[in-house]
């Protein structure tokens, strides 16, 4: 007997174990990663992925640039294939970081092939499947099997790979303090899932809501994009992501009683971000906040802000899943989607 959402719910609820494995994988590859970084003399770093992993790339690029001070950019895999010269400076020495749950996505594989042919630099791959093509194509391969999924929409896989990127950023920045602090993330993530499952159920089952806006800035913008995508994929609901201050420039006109505006609040710029949410609330929008403290979903993690961003994911993934179930949809099998996009790019 098929139970709607059984795989997605299980994958969301068990993801902290995959986070733990991600940390262990990066730790095992420390020497290889440090050697690559020390000898590469890179002019630029490019993250690439497709769909969810492009949003992961946005979040990862912002974090690596923030911590290392190097120029980092995220580019969709398809854009690297079709327009490499407009995507980045092709003559510069480049570190390419490729992210793919399946390790089989056509655009990502073709981007790696072209990068190798042009001898532009080295490659780090991040994936969940050791037996797939991408897992063999990097100079360093970070493989996290515990993130594998049966569902089409990425939840556990995305979070596991993002934790690996978080650890990679701290490692490249030579921040041993951050590498030690992120060891607490799996425990905190499990606590959040336990404490806020009823909140996710309440918001997810509120079918009076007809639109969702996810606001996040800096390293959190990519995560706002990803949690927005989960709402669309799973529940077929109107949903959009924005940078906090950009939300005032037009989109806020959509705020009203059927709107939930979800704020991924930072500590550094909370005053600016909270003011945007207050404006939306005055227009009748409902508000849900996530952050370290004094929010509806409070992490209380004690982990430094730069490396605790994965904590925004579990409750929002669960909210999207619960909304799908409330609408009678199966989040395990979203409409018109496949787990792997395969195209003829040869």
Number of C-alpha atoms within 10 A of each C-alpha: 3 6 8 17 20 14 18 26 19 14 22 22 21 18 25 25 17 25 30 21 22 29 24 16 17 23 16 12 14 15 11 14 19 15 10 19 16 11 8 14 12 18 15 19 23 20 27 30 28 23 16 24 28 23 25 29 28 27 28 31 26 21 24 27 18 17 17 16 10 15 15 23 21 24 20 22 26 19 17 23 20 13 10 17 12 10 16 18 12 14 11 13 17 23 22 24 24 30 30 28 30 22 25 18 22 18 24 23 22 20 23 24 13 14 20 15 9 11 11 17 19 21 23 20 23 29 28 26 21 16 11 15 13 26 22 14 18 18 13 18 23 24 26 26 17 21 27 21 22 14 22 18 25 26 26 30 27 27 26 31 29 24 27 27 27 26 26 24 25 22 23 17 18 14 14 10 11 21 19 12 15 22 16 15 23 21 14 19 26 17 14 20 20 12 14 19 16 14 15 22 19 13 18 23 19 14 12 10 18 14 19 23 26 27 30 23 22 16 22 26 23 27 30 28 26 28 31 25 25 26 30 18 24 26 26 18 20 14 22 19 22 20 20 23 15 13 18 15 9 8 13 19 11 15 21 19 15 17 23 23 26 22 27 28 24 23 12 9 11 13 11 13 21 17 13 20 25 14 14 24 19 11 16 16 21 20 17 15 19 21 23 22 16 11 14 13 22 17 20 12 21 14 19 14 14 17 22 23 24 19 25 26 21 25 26 25 26 27 25 28 30 27 25 26 19 16 15 11 19 22 28 23 20 20 13 6 11 12 16 14 13 11 10 7 10 5
